[in-house]
Amino acid sequence: MATIRFNQATVTAKANVYFNGKVVSHSVILSDGAQKTLGLIYPGSYHFNTDQAEQMEIIAGTCDVKLDGSEESNSYGENQSFYVPEKSGFTIEVNECICEYICSFID
């Protein structure tokens, strides 16, 4: 995979740490005001709630995702993404290795 770069961005050095360090991300704000997080998810199953809509892009590894209100789980891998509506949530499960992601917050 090609390196993804964000030019003219502000990165928060303090990590966002969830689930006892099993999910870790850093916040990025682009020059146009767009907000993203770059993160790692270690093996396990985790549920997240959303205030804003989110586009989750998987940049390494694999995961299974079940959106709140859905009966189905879908698998995602490198260069695939999924959308999570605002005021919703999802469960993400990583079975092996580490899953790396970019989360873009959508207004």
C-alpha positions as CSV (number, residue, x, y, z in Angstrom):
1,M,0.0,0.0,0.0
2,A,1.2,3.5,-0.8
3,T,2.0,5.8,2.1
4,I,-0.9,8.1,3.0
5,R,0.2,11.6,3.9
6,F,-1.8,14.5,5.2
7,N,-0.2,17.9,4.4
8,Q,-0.7,20.9,6.5
9,A,-2.3,19.0,9.4
10,T,-2.3,19.4,13.1
11,V,-1.8,16.2,15.0
12,T,-2.7,15.7,18.7
13,A,0.3,14.0,20.3
14,K,-1.8,12.7,23.3
15,A,-3.4,9.4,22.2
16,N,-7.1,8.5,22.5
17,V,-6.9,5.2,24.4
18,Y,-9.9,2.9,24.6
19,F,-10.5,-0.6,26.1
20,N,-7.4,-0.7,28.2
21,G,-5.1,0.1,25.3
22,K,-6.6,-2.3,22.9
23,V,-7.8,0.6,20.6
24,V,-5.5,3.6,20.2
25,S,-5.8,6.6,17.9
26,H,-4.4,10.1,17.3
27,S,-6.6,13.0,16.2
28,V,-5.7,14.9,13.0
29,I,-7.2,18.2,11.9
30,L,-6.5,19.1,8.3
31,S,-6.0,22.7,7.1
32,D,-9.6,22.8,5.7
33,G,-10.9,21.9,9.2
34,A,-11.7,18.2,8.3
35,Q,-11.2,15.9,11.3
36,K,-9.8,12.4,11.3
37,T,-8.3,9.9,13.6
38,L,-5.6,7.4,12.8
39,G,-5.6,4.3,14.8
40,L,-4.8,0.7,15.7
41,I,-7.2,-2.0,16.9
42,Y,-5.7,-5.1,18.6
43,P,-7.5,-8.4,18.5
44,G,-10.9,-8.4,20.3
45,S,-14.4,-7.2,19.9
46,Y,-15.3,-3.5,20.7
47,H,-18.4,-1.4,20.5
48,F,-18.3,2.3,19.6
49,N,-21.1,4.9,19.6
50,T,-21.1,7.8,17.1
51,D,-22.2,11.4,17.4
52,Q,-21.1,12.4,13.9
53,A,-21.3,10.2,10.8
54,E,-18.0,8.4,10.2
55,Q,-16.2,6.8,7.2
56,M,-13.8,4.1,8.4
57,E,-11.1,3.2,6.0
58,I,-9.1,0.0,6.8
59,I,-5.5,0.6,5.8
60,A,-4.0,-2.7,7.1
61,G,-5.3,-5.9,8.6
62,T,-8.9,-7.2,8.6
63,C,-12.0,-6.8,10.7
64,D,-15.7,-7.7,11.0
65,V,-18.2,-4.9,11.5
66,K,-21.8,-5.0,12.6
67,L,-23.7,-1.7,12.5
68,D,-26.2,-1.1,15.2
69,G,-29.6,-2.2,14.1
70,S,-28.2,-4.6,11.6
71,E,-28.4,-8.4,11.8
72,E,-25.5,-8.9,9.5
73,S,-21.7,-8.6,10.0
74,N,-19.5,-7.6,7.1
75,S,-15.8,-8.2,6.6
76,Y,-13.4,-5.4,5.6
77,G,-9.7,-5.5,4.7
78,E,-7.0,-3.2,3.3
79,N,-8.3,-0.4,1.0
80,Q,-11.9,-1.1,2.0
81,S,-14.2,1.2,4.0
82,F,-17.5,1.4,5.7
83,Y,-19.9,4.2,6.7
84,V,-21.5,4.6,10.2
85,P,-24.5,7.0,10.5
86,E,-24.5,9.8,13.0
87,K,-26.1,9.0,16.5
88,S,-25.5,5.3,15.9
89,G,-22.8,2.8,16.6
90,F,-21.0,-0.3,15.5
91,T,-19.2,-3.4,16.9
92,I,-15.8,-4.1,15.3
93,E,-14.1,-7.4,15.8
94,V,-10.4,-8.1,15.0
95,N,-9.5,-11.8,15.1
96,E,-5.8,-11.7,14.3
97,C,-2.9,-9.3,13.9
98,I,-3.6,-5.5,14.2
99,C,-6.2,-3.6,12.2
100,E,-5.1,-0.1,11.2
101,Y,-7.6,2.5,10.2
102,I,-8.4,6.1,9.2
103,C,-11.6,7.5,10.5
104,S,-13.0,10.5,8.8
105,F,-15.7,12.5,10.6
106,I,-18.5,13.7,8.3
107,D,-20.5,16.8,9.0
